[in-house]
Structure formats: structure tokens, C-alpha cells
Amino acid sequence: MGGGLPILFAMIWVALLVVPFWKLLPRYGISKYFAPLAAMPAIALVLLWIIAFKEDVDGPRS
């Protein structure tokens, strides 16, 4: 009884993390299929670290 609300919030949180990673990772030459791993906070930090120090494959945006 009432146990569905935390699951709903978790699913929304995961979607808010995965969708931006899904769009960003290919821009840096990383497969977009790594995006669901961003739902785990430690892996999201590693992916952000990689993105921060890697050049754009498409080139810098002005």
C-alpha cells in the first residue's frame, strides 16, 4: 500500500540522468549505450570526469 511512489520518483530520477548522457556521450566518441550506467552515481561521476577532460569528436563548439 503506497509503495509505488518511491519507485516512480526513482524512475524519473533515472530518466533525468540517462537522457542527457545519451545525447552527450556520442559527442565525445563514447558509445551511447553506456548512458544507462549513469544511473549509478559512481559511474556517472566517472563518465563526467571522462567528458570533462576529453576533446569533442565534432570539435569545440563556439
Secondary structure by P-SEA (a helix, b strand, c coil): cccaaaaaaaaaaaaacaaaaaacccccccccccccccccaaaaaaaaaaaaaccccccccc
